[in-house]
C-alpha cells in the first residue's frame, strides 16, 4: 500500500511521462489491431481528419471529404499526418491530453487556495483526466476532442487564476472560449455562466426582471471577456467562410443545428427520431429542447455568478447538453469528463457510493453497447431493446448528476483537510 | 553419312510441335469463366468476395498473362460502398476499386439510388480473388418491422490484356471503355466476358424499425425526458450550497 502511495505521490512530470507512454503504446497497438481485426481500434473520424488534411495539403477544401463536419483548423493541425506519418494526429491529441492535465492541476490549486500546495489533491484531480480510460481511448483512437477540451480548460484557467494578471486575462479567456466555440459549438453554453462569474456573486430568487437586466449590464472585465470571445469567434468564422464559403458554414455549424441522425446512437431520442423520419412535426424534440434550455439557464444563474461554483455550472451544463442531445456518441463523454477533475474534489461522497455511481453509469452504457453490437454486427432486429437501454442510460446520467450535485461542497478537497494527508517532502 | 537419330532431340521436337499446335489451336475466345460471389460477415458492414477462375479444364493460363479483370458491381439503393474507404484501400494498395457514381453515405435507403463500383485486379494463375467492403443503409421503419431485403445481382465481368490478343474475340461486340484502374483517370478498352455464376444471387436482410411502436415510443420518450428534467430542476432548486474552507492543517490546529 505504501509503495502504491509512493508511486501515486511521485511528482507530476513522472505521471505525465507515464500517461504519454500509455498513449504511445496504444497508438502502436492500434496499428497492429487495425491490420489484424475486422473491428478497427482507430475511430472512423481519424480517417475523416486525415483525408480532409490530405485535401488541404493538395490545396483543396477539407469539405471535399464527405462527413467532415469540423472546423478547417483541425484539418490544418493534421497536415503532418500526410507529410510526417499517419500517427502524428494521435500523438498530437495525446500531447493535448498532457496539456489538459497540467492546466487542471493549476486550476484546482487555485480553487483550493495556497494551502492545497501542502497536499497532492490538485495532482490527484489531474489524474482523473490523465489516467481516464475514456480520455486515453478517445485520443489514441484519433478523436480531436482533446483540442477543444484544452481550449475550454485554458479559457477557465485564464479567467480564474493569475497566470496572467490584470485585464489581459479576460481577453485571453475570451479568446480561448471563442476558439472552443468555433471548434465545437457546444461551449457557447459556458459563455453565460462565465460572464456572470465576473459580476455579482449571487442572484437571489426574488430577483425581478428589471433587476436581472441590471445584473447583466457589463462591467469592464465582462465587457472584455465578451468582446474578445465574439471577435475571436466571428474572426475565425469569417476567415473560414472566406476560404471555403457556404460548405464551411453548413458542414461545421448548420448541419449540427438541425442534425437528425436516424442511425443508432446513445441518445434517448434515437428510436423516436428514426421512427419519426418523414413524419413532419417533431414535438418530442421541441419539448426536449425546451427542457434543456430551461435547465441550462437555471444552472447558469444558480452556479454561474459565484466563481467557486462556476466549474460546477460548466460541468453540469455539459452533462445536460450531452444527455439531452438528439445524437450521442461516446466521444461526447469526454466533453464533461474533461471538466470532472475540476469538480470531483468537491463531491463529499463516500467512496463506496462514488463507486456505485460509476458502476451505474458504466453498466447502463455497457448494456446499450451490447444491443448496439447485436444490431450493427449481427444484424439482429433489437431496436426496441436499444431504445430501452437508451432510456436507462438517460436516467442513469440524470440520476448520477443529481447525486453529484447534492454532494457538492466547495473546498472539500476529497476530504483532505487533515494534517495526516500532508505531502511528504 | 547420317548421324544416328538422337532420342532426346526427337522428344524435344515433339514437345515443341505439340506446344505450337496447342498455341495455334487454343481458342482465346473460349474463356470458360466461372465466378463465385459470396457475402461475408454479418450485420451492417460486410464484404462481397469474388472468386473468378479462367479455363480450368485445359490449363492455358499463359493466355491471361498480364491481363486484368474488371468487375462492374451495381449495388441496390439499400447498400453502398464507401468512396473514402475505397480511396484508403487504393492508397494502401489493398484493393483497386473506385465508385462510378457519387455516393452519399448518410442517406437512408429510400432516399438513395443504386450505385456502381468498379473493381480491377490482375489475373494470377488463371484465378482472381477480390473483395468489396459494403455497408447497409438504414431503411425507413415499416408497420410490423422485421427485415428489409436487399438483393445484390452478379457483376459484369470485363477483361483487358496488354496486347491485341482479345481483338479477334466477339468482333460484333463494341468494346467498353472505362477506367484502366482506380489510380489514374486514364481510360482503357475492355471486353465484356460471359461467365457462369456458381452461387445464388446475394440476399442481405437488414433490420428495420417497427412503425407500430411509434406512439408508444413517442409518449415514452417524452415522459422519460420530462420526468428526468423535472427531477433535475427540483434538485437544482433545492440544492443548498455548502462551503468548507480547505485546510489541510486543521487537525494540527485543533
Contacts between the chains, C-beta under 8 A, distances in Angstrom:
chain1	res1	chain2	res2	distance
A	38	B	41	6.9
A	47	B	84	6.8
A	47	B	85	7.8
A	47	B	88	6.0
A	48	B	84	7.4
A	51	B	84	5.7
A	51	B	87	7.2
A	51	B	88	7.7
A	65	B	84	6.5
A	66	B	83	7.1
A	66	B	84	6.2
A	66	B	104	7.4
A	66	B	105	6.1
A	66	B	106	8.0
A	67	B	84	7.8
A	67	B	105	6.8
A	67	B	106	6.9
A	112	B	246	4.4
A	113	B	246	6.0
A	115	B	246	6.1
A	115	B	247	5.9
A	115	B	248	5.8
A	115	B	249	6.9
A	116	B	246	6.2
A	116	B	248	7.6
A	118	B	248	5.0
A	118	B	249	7.2
A	119	B	248	5.0
A	121	B	246	7.9
A	262	B	108	6.5
A	262	B	138	5.6
A	263	B	138	5.6
A	268	B	221	6.1
A	268	B	224	6.2
A	268	B	225	6.5
A	269	B	221	6.3
A	271	B	209	6.8
A	271	B	213	7.4
A	271	B	217	5.4
A	271	B	221	7.6
A	272	B	217	5.2
A	272	B	218	5.8
A	272	B	221	4.4
A	274	B	138	7.2
A	274	B	141	6.4
A	274	B	209	5.2
A	275	B	141	5.1
A	275	B	209	5.5
A	275	B	211	6.3
A	275	B	213	6.5
A	275	B	214	4.7
A	275	B	217	5.9
A	275	B	218	7.7
A	276	B	214	7.5
A	276	B	218	7.5
A	277	B	108	6.8
A	277	B	140	6.0
A	277	B	141	7.5
A	278	B	140	6.8
A	279	B	214	7.8
A	283	B	218	7.7
A	283	B	222	7.6
A	284	B	218	5.6
A	284	B	221	5.5
A	284	B	222	4.8
A	284	B	225	7.5
A	287	B	222	5.9
A	287	B	225	6.9
A	287	B	226	7.1
A	288	B	222	8.0
A	288	B	225	5.1
A	291	B	225	6.2
A	291	B	226	6.9
A	291	B	229	3.8
A	292	B	229	7.9
A	294	B	229	7.5
A	294	B	233	7.0
A	295	B	229	6.2
A	295	B	232	5.9
A	295	B	233	6.3
A	295	B	236	7.4
A	298	B	233	6.4
A	298	B	236	5.2
A	298	B	237	7.7
A	299	B	236	6.5
A	302	B	236	5.8
A	302	B	239	7.5
A	306	B	241	7.9
A	308	B	243	7.4
A	309	B	241	6.6
A	320	B	232	7.5
A	323	B	228	8.0
A	324	B	225	7.2
A	348	B	242	7.6
A	348	B	244	7.9
A	375	B	43	7.5
A	375	B	44	7.7
A	375	B	207	6.3
A	376	B	43	5.3
A	376	B	44	5.2
A	376	B	45	7.4
A	377	B	42	6.4
A	377	B	43	4.0
A	377	B	44	7.5
A	377	B	45	7.4
A	378	B	42	5.2
A	378	B	43	5.5
A	379	B	42	5.2
A	379	B	43	4.6
A	379	B	44	7.1
A	379	B	205	6.9
A	379	B	206	7.0
A	379	B	207	6.2
A	380	B	207	6.6
A	381	B	145	6.2
A	381	B	146	6.5
A	381	B	147	6.6
A	381	B	207	3.7
A	381	B	208	7.5
A	382	B	207	7.5
A	383	B	145	7.2
A	383	B	207	6.9
A	383	B	209	4.9
A	383	B	210	7.0
A	383	B	213	7.7
A	384	B	210	7.3
A	384	B	213	6.2
A	387	B	217	6.1
A	387	B	220	7.9
A	387	B	221	7.8
A	391	B	220	7.2
A	391	B	221	7.6
A	391	B	224	5.1
A	394	B	224	6.2
A	394	B	225	7.4
A	394	B	228	6.2
A	395	B	224	7.0
A	395	B	228	6.4
A	398	B	228	4.3
A	398	B	231	6.2
A	398	B	232	5.6
A	401	B	232	6.8
A	402	B	231	6.5
A	402	B	232	6.1
A	402	B	235	4.3
A	405	B	235	5.6
A	405	B	236	7.0
A	405	B	239	5.8
A	406	B	235	6.5
A	406	B	239	6.5
A	408	B	239	7.5
A	408	B	241	7.1
A	408	B	242	7.8
A	409	B	242	4.6
A	409	B	243	7.3
A	409	B	244	5.3
A	410	B	241	6.7
A	410	B	242	7.0
A	410	B	243	4.3
A	410	B	244	6.7
A	411	B	243	6.0
A	411	B	244	4.7
A	411	B	245	5.3
A	411	B	246	4.2
A	412	B	244	5.5
A	412	B	246	7.4
A	413	B	246	4.5
A	413	B	248	7.6
A	416	B	246	7.9
A	416	B	248	5.9
A	417	B	244	7.2
A	417	B	246	6.0
A	417	B	247	5.2
A	417	B	248	5.8
A	417	B	250	5.1
A	418	B	248	6.6
A	418	B	250	6.9
A	418	B	251	5.1
A	419	B	248	6.3
A	419	B	249	5.7
A	419	B	250	7.2
A	419	B	251	4.6
A	419	B	252	4.3
A	420	B	251	7.1
A	421	B	248	6.1
A	422	B	248	5.8
A	422	B	249	7.8
